[in-house]
């Protein structure tokens, strides 16, 4: 029993420098421009063009401050190219409400200042950002 504990302890101590040298990748997202400053802001991170706006790799929600902003932090599994989409659900009904002509009732935004083409959506390539180490971005809602 003592030999097993000693072996485990030795192995753990030997691996500590390797674990400490591994790069921790984080993505800090600050969202601003939520008007009115009510409801929920949903922040979704996508890892590929195939998943973009369909299946997020990471997702968080936050409540806007009185100034209409909030920030979240994502601990990423690995560095790489990602795209971020943000939706402001101002009335907390769990969906993006559309106004006249199908857009405009609630605000949204993308990383890399990507914008929607007329009557379409931004692409993964338009919104793509490189994430490595500690990456910080700001998205202003439209």
DRENFIMAR-426063 format. One record per residue: z, y, x of N, C-alpha, C, O in turn. Coordinates in steps of 0.1 Angstrom, whole numbers, padded with zeros to 4 digits, always signed. Atoms other than C-alpha are relative to their C-alpha. Example, Ala and Ser with C-alpha at 12.3 -4.5 7.8 and 13.67 -1.06 7.14 Angstrom:
residues 2
+0000-0012+0009+0078-0045+0123+0000+0012+0009+0007+0012+0019+0000-0011-0009+0071-0011+0137+0008+0011-0008+0009+0022-0003
end
This chain:
residues 142
+0000-0012+0008+0000+0000+0000+0000+0013+0009-0008+0022+0007-0001-0011-0008+0010+0024+0027-0013+0002+0008-0018+0014+0010+0013-0001-0008-0022+0016+0047-0011+0006-0009-0019+0014-0004+0010-0006+0009-0043+0024+0016+0001+0015-0002-0008+0022-0002-0003-0014+0002-0026+0057+0011-0004+0008+0013-0010+0019+0012+0003-0006-0013-0030+0066+0048-0016+0001+0002-0021+0011+0007+0014-0001-0001-0067+0057+0047-0006+0010-0010-0015+0017-0006+0005-0010+0009-0073+0078+0016+0003+0014+0005-0006+0023+0003-0004-0014-0005-0055+0108+0031-0009+0003+0012-0013+0015+0013+0009-0003-0012-0075+0105+0064-0014+0003-0005-0020+0012+0000+0014-0002+0005-0108+0103+0045+0000+0014-0007-0010+0021-0005-0001-0013+0007-0098+0133+0023+0000+0011+0010-0007+0021+0009-0001-0011-0011-0089+0154+0054-0013+0001+0007-0017+0012+0011+0013+0000-0007-0121+0144+0071-0011+0007-0008-0020+0013-0002+0010-0005+0009-0142+0155+0041+0002+0015-0003-0007+0022-0008-0004-0014+0003-0124+0189+0036-0010+0010+0006-0015+0019-0001+0009-0010-0006-0146+0208+0061-0014+0000-0007-0020+0010-0008+0013+0001+0007-0177+0195+0044+0000+0006-0014-0010+0013-0017-0001-0006+0013-0166+0205+0010+0002+0015+0000-0004+0022-0008-0002-0014-0002-0155+0239+0022-0013+0007+0004-0015+0019+0000+0012-0007-0005-0189+0246+0038-0011+0000-0011-0021+0006-0009+0010+0000+0010-0208+0238+0006-0001+0014-0007+0009+0020-0010+0002-0013+0006-0223+0269-0009+0003+0000-0015-0002-0008-0022-0004-0002+0014-0208+0280-0042-0010+0010-0006-0011+0021-0001+0010-0008+0006-0235+0294-0064+0005+0005-0014+0008-0003-0022-0005-0005+0013-0225+0318-0092-0010+0011-0004-0018+0017+0004+0008-0010+0007-0244+0340-0116+0008+0009-0009+0014+0004-0018-0007-0010+0008-0227+0371-0129-0010+0008-0008-0018+0015-0003+0009-0007+0009-0244+0386-0160+0008+0010-0007+0018+0007-0014-0006-0011+0008-0235+0420-0174-0011+0004-0010-0022+0006-0006+0009-0004+0011-0250+0429-0207+0004+0014-0005+0016+0016-0007-0004-0013+0006-0251+0465-0220-0010+0004-0011-0021-0003-0012+0009-0005+0010-0267+0483-0249+0002-0006-0014-0007-0005-0022-0003+0006+0013-0251+0464-0278+0004+0011-0010+0015+0016-0009-0003-0010+0011-0253+0488-0308-0003-0006-0013-0015-0010-0015-0014-0004-0001-0233+0485-0329+0008-0010+0009+0003-0021+0011-0008+0009-0009-0206+0471-0306+0009-0009-0009+0021-0009-0008-0006+0010+0009-0198+0443-0331-0006-0013+0003-0016-0014+0010+0006+0013-0001-0205+0407-0334+0002-0008+0013+0012-0006+0020-0001+0008-0012-0212+0383-0305-0013+0001+0008-0024+0003+0003+0011+0000-0009-0235+0384-0275-0001-0014+0006+0009-0019+0011+0002+0014-0005-0250+0350-0266-0009+0001+0012-0020+0007+0012+0008-0001-0013-0262+0346-0230-0004-0015+0004+0005-0023+0005+0005+0014-0003-0284+0315-0222-0008+0001+0013-0016+0010+0016+0007+0001-0013-0296+0304-0188-0009-0012+0000-0005-0023-0004+0009+0011+0000-0327+0283-0185-0005-0003+0014-0007+0006+0022+0004+0005-0013-0338+0262-0155-0014-0003+0002-0019-0005+0014+0014+0003-0002-0375+0257-0161-0008+0006-0012-0003+0009-0022+0009-0005+0011-0405+0269-0181-0001-0009-0012-0002-0004-0023+0001+0010+0011-0405+0237-0202+0013+0002-0009+0012-0001-0021-0012-0001+0008-0369+0244-0213+0002+0015-0005+0011+0017-0014-0002-0014+0004-0373+0282-0217+0000+0003-0015-0010-0001-0021-0002-0003+0014-0360+0294-0251+0000-0012-0009-0001-0011-0021-0001+0012+0008-0357+0258-0262+0014-0007+0003+0021-0010-0007-0013+0007-0004-0328+0241-0243+0006+0007+0012+0001+0005+0023-0006-0007-0012-0305+0262-0221+0008-0010+0008+0014-0020+0003-0009+0008-0010-0288+0247-0190+0014+0005-0001+0023-0004+0000-0014-0005+0001-0258+0270-0194-0001+0010-0012-0011+0017-0014+0000-0010+0011-0247+0292-0223+0015+0004-0002+0024-0003-0001-0013-0006+0002-0218+0315-0229-0001+0011-0011-0012+0016-0014-0001-0011+0010-0207+0340-0256+0011+0010+0004+0020+0006+0011-0010-0010-0003-0188+0372-0253+0000+0011-0011-0010+0012-0018-0001-0011+0010-0177+0401-0276-0002+0013+0008+0003+0015+0018+0002-0013-0007-0190+0435-0267+0012+0009-0001+0020+0010-0011-0010-0010-0001-0166+0462-0256-0003+0011-0010-0014+0011-0015+0002-0012+0008-0163+0495-0275-0013+0007+0005-0019+0014-0003+0011-0006-0006-0190+0507-0251-0013-0008-0002-0024-0004+0002+0011+0008+0002-0213+0479-0261-0005-0009+0012-0016-0013+0013+0003+0008-0012-0211+0458-0229+0009-0012+0001+0020-0012-0005-0009+0011-0004-0197+0425-0217-0006-0007+0012-0017-0005+0016+0005+0007-0012-0199+0403-0186+0005-0015-0001+0016-0017-0006-0004+0014-0001-0198+0365-0181-0004-0005+0014-0013+0001+0021+0002+0006-0013-0198+0343-0150-0004-0014-0002+0003-0021-0009+0004+0013+0001-0217+0311-0146+0002-0007+0014-0003-0001+0024-0001+0008-0012-0208+0285-0119-0012-0010-0001-0012-0019-0008+0012+0007+0001-0242+0271-0112+0001-0013+0008+0008-0014+0018+0000+0013-0006-0248+0234-0102-0008+0001+0014-0005-0007+0023+0007-0001-0012-0273+0245-0075-0008+0013+0000-0011+0018-0011+0008-0012-0001-0293+0275-0062-0014-0003-0006-0018-0015-0007+0014+0003+0005-0328+0279-0077-0005+0012-0008+0002+0022-0009+0006-0010+0009-0350+0299-0101+0005-0003-0014+0004-0014-0019-0005+0001+0014-0335+0306-0135-0005+0012-0008-0009+0022-0002+0003-0011+0009-0343+0328-0165+0011+0001-0010+0017-0009-0014-0011-0002+0009-0317+0344-0187-0005+0008-0012-0013+0017-0011+0003-0007+0013-0321+0354-0224+0013+0003-0007+0022-0005-0007-0012-0005+0007-0296+0374-0243-0003+0004-0014-0013+0011-0017+0001-0004+0014-0292+0378-0281+0013+0006-0004+0024+0001-0002-0011-0006+0006-0269+0402-0298+0001-0003-0015-0007+0003-0023-0002+0004+0014-0257+0387-0331+0010+0010-0006+0021+0007-0007-0008-0011+0003-0244+0420-0344+0009-0003-0013+0020+0002-0014-0007+0003+0012-0233+0406-0378+0007-0014+0000+0012-0018-0010-0007+0013-0001-0220+0372-0365-0004-0010-0010+0004-0018-0014+0004+0010+0009-0241+0351-0388-0007-0012+0007-0013-0020+0000+0005+0011-0008-0252+0327-0360-0015-0001+0001-0020-0012+0003+0015+0000-0001-0289+0337-0360-0005+0014+0004+0002+0024+0002+0006-0012-0004-0312+0364-0347-0007+0005-0013-0017-0001-0017+0006-0005+0012-0320+0385-0378-0013+0008+0004-0013+0016+0013+0013-0007-0002-0356+0399-0380-0001+0011-0011+0003+0009-0022+0002-0011+0010-0365+0432-0396-0015-0001-0004-0021-0011-0005+0014-0001+0004-0399+0444-0408-0009-0004+0011-0007-0001+0022+0010+0006-0009-0428+0426-0392+0006-0010+0009-0001-0015+0019-0005+0012-0007-0405+0399-0379+0008+0003+0013+0012-0006+0020-0009-0003-0012-0385+0418-0352+0007+0013-0002+0004+0021-0011-0007-0013+0000-0361+0446-0346+0013+0001-0007+0020+0011-0005-0013-0002+0007-0330+0439-0368+0011-0002+0010+0021+0005+0009-0011+0002-0010-0309+0426-0338-0006+0000+0013-0018-0004+0015+0006-0002-0013-0314+0433-0302+0001-0013+0009+0009-0022+0007+0001+0011-0010-0322+0409-0273-0005+0005+0013-0009+0017+0014+0005-0004-0014-0331+0410-0236-0002-0012+0009+0003-0023+0006+0002+0011-0010-0342+0390-0206+0003+0005+0014+0004+0017+0016-0002-0003-0015-0335+0388-0169-0013+0006+0005-0024+0004-0001+0011-0006-0007-0358+0406-0145-0008+0010-0008-0019+0013-0006+0006-0011+0009-0365+0433-0172-0012-0005-0007-0021+0003-0010+0012+0005+0007-0390+0410-0188+0000+0005-0014+0010+0006-0020+0001-0005+0014-0403+0422-0221-0009-0009-0008-0018-0016-0002+0008+0008+0009-0419+0406-0251-0014+0006+0000-0015+0019-0002+0013-0006+0003-0457+0410-0253+0000+0002-0015+0008-0003-0022+0001-0003+0015-0468+0423-0287-0001-0013-0008-0010-0021-0005-0001+0012+0008-0459+0396-0312+0001-0013+0007-0006-0023+0004-0002+0012-0008-0449+0371-0286+0013+0000+0007+0022+0008+0003-0013+0001-0008-0421+0361-0262-0003+0002+0014-0014-0001+0019+0001+0000-0014-0415+0367-0226-0001-0014+0005+0003-0023-0001+0002+0013-0006-0424+0338-0203+0011-0002+0010+0018+0007+0014-0010+0004-0011-0401+0319-0179-0004+0008+0013+0005+0013+0019+0005-0007-0013-0422+0334-0150+0004+0015+0000+0007+0020+0010-0003-0014+0001-0417+0369-0163+0015+0003+0001+0019+0013+0007-0015-0002+0000-0379+0365-0167+0007-0007+0012+0019-0005+0014-0006+0008-0011-0374+0343-0136+0007+0008+0011+0002+0019+0015-0007-0006-0011-0348+0353-0110+0005-0011+0010+0007-0022+0006-0005+0010-0010-0337+0336-0078+0015+0001+0001+0020+0012+0003-0014+0001-0001-0301+0325-0078+0005-0008+0012+0001-0019+0013-0006+0007-0012-0283+0317-0046+0013+0008+0004+0013+0020+0002-0012-0007-0003-0248+0325-0034+0006+0006-0012+0008+0000-0022-0005-0008+0011-0233+0352-0056-0010+0010-0005-0013+0020+0002+0011-0008+0005-0260+0367-0077+0005+0007-0012+0011+0002-0021-0004-0009+0011-0254+0396-0101-0012+0007-0006-0021+0012+0001+0011-0007+0007-0277+0409-0127+0005+0008-0012+0016+0005-0017-0004-0008+0012-0276+0434-0156-0012-0001-0009-0024+0000-0005+0010+0000+0010-0295+0430-0188+0003+0011-0011+0014+0011-0016-0001-0010+0010-0300+0460-0211-0007-0004-0013-0019-0007-0012+0005+0005+0012-0305+0450-0247-0010+0011-0006-0008+0023-0005+0010-0008+0006-0336+0464-0265+0003+0001-0015-0005+0007-0022
end
